[in-house]
Amino acid sequence: MPNLEGKVAIVTGAGRGIGREHALALARAGASVVVNDLGASLAGEGTDTAPANEVVAEIEAHGGAAVADGENVADFDGAERMVRRAIDTYGRLDILVNNAGITRDRMLVNMSEDEWDAVIAVHLKGHFAPTRHAAAYWRECSKDGEDVRARVINTSSPSGVFGNVGQANYGAAKAGIAAFTIIAAQELARYGVTVNCLAPNARTRMTEAAFGEIPKPEDGFDLMDPANLSPIVVALCADEAQAITGQCFFVYGGAVNLLRPWDAGELFARDERWDANDFLSQLLARFPDGSAPEGMVAGMGKAGGRSLQVS
Ligand SMILES: NC(=O)c1ccc[n+]([C@@H]2O[C@H](COP(=O)([O-])OP(=O)(O)OC[C@H]3O[C@@H](n4cnc5c(N)ncnc54)[C@H](O)[C@@H]3O)[C@@H](O)[C@H]2O)c1
């Protein structure tokens, strides 16, 4: 595994699920870890210091270095305090894994303003705020002549890239995170920072709330083990991965797709403004059966299926 000895990482929402695995894996690779977790319910309510403290204890029990942090990632000043905690405790910051998340699923016609606002805040602002403060720190390091090789790993979702029914708030935030990744990658390259994102699939309280219990296989490879995501994070954190940026990795078990973002797609071209009637005729001629999203399950099937055939 890449050696991350001497590096300092923040993992948000690291008290449970996927974030916990990232924190353990980064510590195993040698990084000191700030284990951030608000200790919120799946809907984002309440606080509890226990999950973050338990992960810190687990890392320390294996000889690693970690410190707990209970800031809310959607609080701009709280995110700055979290970044400061890494620098004050360990003297530097190299890696930011934005992972904290909540869900409040509801069909669009019934969704409340609170359900929309809370989910957008934790995911979208909860990615922006830590990245903003970490990036300001890295810009200073770069201006001071340091050879910065910093990493931001964001967390999108199949729901955001393929579109899942019942998750207009969550999917919109996750699609936003994929776009944020592409823009941040371009802006921060000049300071030596790469920015990538994952679209994970794993058995956690989040997926069990959405899809019911997901049984573990009795033997063989567990495709839904949340630990399957962490090697991708550790690999992207290696110094050698300095030129890999702005990418979104869909991960399902051992299948990893480097997703293509919105691309140019079907072209309707003429050298003058389209007449609405002409455009409509063209649309109907080229898409006699219509054109509509296939949805998340179909998208996931295609992605994982392709990769599995290759391997
Ligand atoms: N499990 C999956 O298959 C899956 C799929 C797609 C995306 N994701 C994303 O992966 C990430 C991790 O999800 P998970 O499945 O491990 O869920 P989880 O509920 O097990 O863990 C999320 C953690 O984030 C913490 N958290 C919530 N709000 C916070 C806040 N404002 N500040 C700090 N911490 C906060 C929670 O306390 C919790 O410990 C999320 O961004 C989620 O949307 C998961």
The ligand as an ORCA input file, in Angstrom:
! r2SCAN-3c Opt
* xyz 0 1
  N     -23.541      3.600      1.822
  C     -23.610      3.783      0.508
  O     -23.813      2.857     -0.269
  C     -23.445      5.153     -0.071
  C     -23.767      5.332     -1.419
  C     -23.574      6.563     -1.986
  C     -23.051      7.598     -1.237
  N     -22.771      7.414      0.085
  C     -22.218      8.545      0.821
  O     -21.131      8.087      1.609
  C     -21.000      8.932      2.746
  C     -20.944      8.087      4.006
  O     -22.202      7.467      4.174
  P     -22.445      6.140      5.031
  O     -23.217      5.239      4.182
  O     -21.175      5.696      5.625
  O     -23.449      6.715      6.150
  P     -23.411      6.689      7.753
  O     -24.699      7.280      8.203
  O     -23.026      5.351      8.246
  O     -22.213      7.706      8.122
  C     -22.315      9.091      7.941
  C     -21.651      9.776      9.125
  O     -21.682     11.204      8.901
  C     -21.906     11.839     10.150
  N     -22.468     13.174      9.931
  C     -23.724     13.473      9.488
  N     -23.883     14.802      9.411
  C     -22.711     15.362      9.788
  C     -22.265     16.704      9.881
  N     -23.069     17.732      9.575
  N     -20.990     16.930     10.300
  C     -20.161     15.894     10.619
  N     -20.549     14.598     10.558
  C     -21.809     14.342     10.137
  C     -22.867     10.913     10.867
  O     -22.832     11.128     12.286
  C     -22.366      9.530     10.448
  O     -21.480      8.970     11.397
  C     -22.174      9.897      2.684
  O     -21.771     11.115      2.071
  C     -23.160      9.183      1.802
  O     -24.076     10.055      1.207
  C     -22.966      6.215      0.688
*
